[in-house]
Amino acid sequence: MHDEIPIRKIIHVDMDAFFASVAQLDNPDLRGKPVAVGGPSDRGVISAASYEARKFGVRSAMSSIVAKKLCPDLIFVGSNFERYKEVSQKIRKIFLEYTALVEPLSLDEAYLDVTENKKGNPSATLIAKEIRQKIFEQTGLTASAGISINKFIAKVASDINKPNGQKTIAPEEVLDFLEKLDIRKFYGVGKVTQEKMYNLGIFTGKDLKTKSLEYLTETFGKSGAYYFFVVRGIHRSEVKPNRIRKSLGAERTFFENISSEIFMLERLQNIAEEIERRLKKSKVAGKTVTLKIKYSDFTLQTRSKTLPYFISDKALILETVKELLFQEKVSNSVRLLGISLSNLNTETKEKPLEKAVSVQLEFDF
């Protein structure tokens, strides 16, 4: 006998090109022009791009050199995190007018559970519209939204009518929507997994649905069960107002590539100090240390080690990082180093995935 899936009314709100839009808001001369947040130097990396810049193919995480080639008129602006936080807090206040169940993912996006809401409005679609209108009136910025029965579908839906739009996937549309969805649009499927799935002949949700739970678990490990359930409209993750931090890290991009391990250790010491500060401030510790190395040719490598005890001390972090650094020879000069600590002592055991496969459809969206 199948369990019933809890049907909730979830909204995923995502600000449109947030960092770049804030820059355009604060400097009217930038409006309507291709803007990138990041450094224009040869070592620079784009952290956000306006929609005008995106038309040229400029994207976040792209090197500034590539961005300038794609868009010679690109205007670079620096980051202003104090300002982003200020705007983000205004937006958060608007969310809280509707529900206490707000789960921020970052400064510019959040999940809201409006199944029961402070306005007593039965329509999640109308609530999303109202929220987007208020954000625009109070900040001058536009937001997009996705509305559906769970976090996974709401997040996928918020991308559909970007910028400044919204999309509702009603309960009776869910299964059809997921079957037609390209696998690369599935939240949680990265480039590597996408390639692997394409090679296995899995191109859409419909293809994914033909695979058994055993096959997916065997092929994709723990994530296999996640793929099996989400394609059937099952995603039981609740909107958690105090989202549990899963990891804490810091990284540095260097002005010049470094090839000496001695210099790398110097930089890693500074990063370990920064992480210790943040761990102490958050009162957390972790067991898994990960070293991130980005080489001058932009290839990325990570090396991890899980300890039998929790650590938060920079000396112990650095000791583990040293071991990871010398685990194998660094094969090229390095442009970025990062350290992160995961498997934190704040984590709680997740509920096991229940084998619920039926969707209850009668619901006012």
PyMOL commands that set and color helices and strands:
alter all, ss='L'
color gray80, all
select helices_A, chain A and resi 18-26+28-30+51-54+64-70+81-98+124-139+151-157+171-180+183-185+191-199+205-209+213-220+223-230+261-282+314-325
alter helices_A, ss='H'
color red, helices_A
select strands_A, chain A and resi 10-15+35-37+48-49+75-77+102-106+109-113+143-148+166-168+247-258+286-295+300-311+334-344
alter strands_A, ss='S'
color yellow, strands_A
deselect
rebuild
show_as cartoon
